[in-house]
Amino acid sequence: MAVLPVSLGYVTRARAPKQALQYGAMFVLGMILAHGLLGAAAGLGGASAMGWAERFPALARSQRGFDIGGGILLALAGLYPLNAYFFWIPSLAI
């Protein structure tokens, strides 16, 4: 993150270092705010979807199957980035 003000200084055609630092700080602040707001929106959306799914009677009959399938999917999603590092399955490590 410390390189952002320097690179922004070059992009803005070598403006004053103070202005490049301000641009970099605003960029970092914007990224932090966007990450926080989008994460909160995703969390609220997921919570409301879970509340809806728990009240939906057709899904209640197969709750255990969804729990097991979700657990397996979560485990596989965690193994995928490890595969990119360790190359267990080279065709997936792109």
N, C-alpha and C positions, 0 to 999 in steps of 0.2 A: 504494500500500500504506500510505502514511502516513495516509490518511484513515480507515482501518479502525478504529483505536481511538476516533476521534471519533464515527464513526457508530454504533459499538457502544455508546458512552456514551449516545447518545440512545435507542437501542433498549432498553437496560436501565434506562430511566426515570431518567436522569441520576444514575447511581451515582457513586461517587468516581472521580476521574480515574485514580488508580492502578489500580483494579479494571478500568476500561475499557481501560487500556493492557495489563493482563495478559490480558484476554479477546482483545484484538487480537493480541497476541504469540502466544498459544496457537493462534488461528485461522491465522495465517500459518505457524507451525511445522507445524500439522496439514496445511495445503495442500502444503507442501514435502515432508513425509514421504509423503503420499498420492501425490503426483506421482512421487516417486522409486520407491516400491514398485510402483505400477502400471506404470511404465515398465520396471522390471526384469522384472516378470511378463510383460509383452508381449514384451520382448526374448527371454526364455527360451522362451516359447511359440512365437515365430517361428523361433527356432533349432531347436527340436525338430521343428517342422513341416517346415523345410527339410531336416533330416537324414532324416526319414521320406520326403519326396518324392524325395530323391536315391537312396534305396534301392528305391523302388517301380519295378519294371521297366516297367510300362505307361506311366509318365510319362517314363522315360528315352528312349524312342524319339522323343518330340516335345519334347525339352529346348530345342532352338533356337527353336521356335515360342513356347514359354512365355517364353523370355528376350526375344524381340522384342516379344511382347504385353505383357509386364510393363514393358518400357522405354517403350513408347508410353503405357501407362496411367499410369506415373509422370510422364511429360512433361505429359500432359493434366491430371493432378492438380495439377501445379505451375502450370499456366496458369489454372486455375479461380480462385484468389484474385486473380491479376492482372486477370482480367476484371471482378471485383467493383470494382476501383479504376478501371480505364481504360474500362469499358463497351464493349468490342469487340462483345459479343453482349448487347444490353440485356435480352433475355428471361431470360438466366441470371444477371444481376446483381441479385439480390433482396436 
